[in-house]
Amino acid sequence: MESFTAVLDVIDKIQRRLTTIFFFLTLVVVALQVFNRMLFQIPIMWTQDISVFCFIWLAMLSASSSVRSRGHFRVVSFIDSIGFLKRWRFQWEVFALIMMILMSAVLTIYGAVFTLEGVKEQSPGLAFSMAWSYICVPVCSFTALLFSLERMGSIRRDLAGDSADSVMEAGS
Amino acid sequence: MNPILVLFGSFFLMLFLGVPISFSLGLSSVMVILMLDIPLSIIPQTAYHGLDSFVLLAIPFFMLLGVLMTAGSLTDRLLELAGSLFGKSRGSTGKVNIAASVLFGGVSGSAVADVAGIGAVLIRAMIKEGYTAEYAVAVTAAASTVGIILPPSIFLVVYGSLGNISIGALFLAGIVPGLLISGTQLIYCSYLARRDGHPRGQPFSFPRFVKAFRKGILPFGITIIVIGGIRGGWFTATEAAVIAVLYALALGFIIYRTISVKRFFAVLGEATEYLGPTLFCVAMGMLFGWVMSYLDVPALVGDLVKGLELPAIVILLFIVVLFVVVGTFESGVASIVIFLPIIQPMTIAAGLDQVHVGIIVCTTLAMGLITPPYGLCLLLASKIGGISIDRAFFAVLPWIAVFLSVVAVMVFFPDLVLALPRWLAPEFMN
């Protein structure tokens, strides 16, 4: 278990670094798009494609990391406010994680199929295969699956340490 | 078994059993896709194309703007400006709190960033001055909601991009309701100050105001960039968000020298913390929406509403009640993603203006930020104020009533919402 966690630590660290890099790149590319258009009146064809490419990677990477940091929005107040449901809190946590693993598995497998289908597709503004963009779905879903598996082993600790992980609101 | 029943039944079951919202949306869609023998490759395809939108790029930049405001000490300057406005009137720090939220909301798109930035300073200051912790928490949480209504707003970006409605029109339409809510809160704050004998502030000083104004005026360039840039047709919402971020960075790096390169990259990391859950929710919501369209749910709802021949006002009131309920247990972004495909055909069938409906929905959802269990602004404020969420909720109840009264005014008088975009940008209203 410890070596599994150590590997996931490395993956998580790489993902977070990549997230920051993609965020920065998106900022630079969109800024370039605006300045170029306003200063030189020349629209650059590839900026929109690059920025959306970075954005989708950014979204999928940070969604995967949020599985590990228990950042995804969820509602646990219903379970907590009903006595017989609350008694089974551990089982509900297992159920939630199994559901997350299932969804991650579906996205990993069919995301890989989607990526393979995209190998021959070309980005309209850039001359590269769309598979470079599509591959973020299976890759990030697979790491999300690994993070969910890791969390299976620490449910009791998580439940004891934090009862309020339910409430998160991003961007509100 | 009826696939519509499976879709909604499995979604709500998983939701209430603690499965994260985005995963509940995805899995309930997968069930129906399996049931109807649709190729499963549609799942990653729809989720991917749900995010493949230049407009959605505005979301991370408005989030970044909120974090940068505090990291670059821009919040402190706005607080100083708000603090110089109310003089020695009774309960002036409460009023400063509301005014600061208006100023902050006008330059940031996030209510949570408002509580984290303003609340961290003012809640403690108010308690020190002799206000009760309950009052300090309630006024901070209630005032922060205006950040979602005043432009720029992340809720409005999501609503506009998913509903195919002009974000420029939504931004302009949010101004009057936002100011109306804050104005009503100021009146209520004055009433409480008199009733409960709240402490007085320092006497008004014109030199102090001028000094604070000079220090605090530059962050307002962000509002001008966003509203003026979109209205003038110079930028799209996403481009305006990026230029606003660059402007905030220029203030932090060059003018105020409060941000270093290292701090900037740390801020980028902080902003992404909230990004993944929001955007994954949007992607899975797109999948859920695709399944709903496949099952003809929006058309069925539209036909049902047409068949019932309900007056438009009843439909609007129904939407308010729906989002008041939904907003209490669900994130605002997720609520928009899930319910927009259902309410849009309803409101179009009833002949309602989509900008008006968008503002009503987002304003009602903003209220959800101060209602437990999902009221993150209230939760954050109560944490800063050191009181339990139960005590905070009872303290914020009258503020919720104030909020609802303004929503009711907006429902019955649509011109209050629509006059400004019709006047300033009629081309956005078609």
Interface residues (C-beta under 8 A of the other chain):
Chain A: R16 T19 T20 F23 F24 T26 L27 V30 A31 Q33 V34 M38 Q48 S51 V52 F55 I56 L58 A59 M60 L61 S62 A63 S64 S65 S66 S69 G71 H72 F73 R74 V75 V76 S77 F78 I79 W92 E93 F95 A96 M99 M100 L102 M103 V106 L107 Y110 G111 V113 F114 E117 S133 Y134 V137 P138 A164 S166 V167 M168 E169 A170 G171 S172
Chain B: M14 L15 F16 L17 G18 V19 P20 I21 S22 F23 S24 G26 L27 V30 L40 S41 I43 P44 Q45 A47 Y48 L51 D52 S53 F54 L56 L57 I59 P60 F61 F62 M63 L64 G109 S110 A111 V112 I148 I154 F155 W234 F235 T238 E239 V242 I243 V245 L246 F265 L268 G269 A271 T272 E273 Y274 L275 G276 P277 T278 L279 F280 C281 A283 F329 E330 S331 G332 V333 A334 A366 L369 P372 P373 Y374 G375 L376 C377 L379
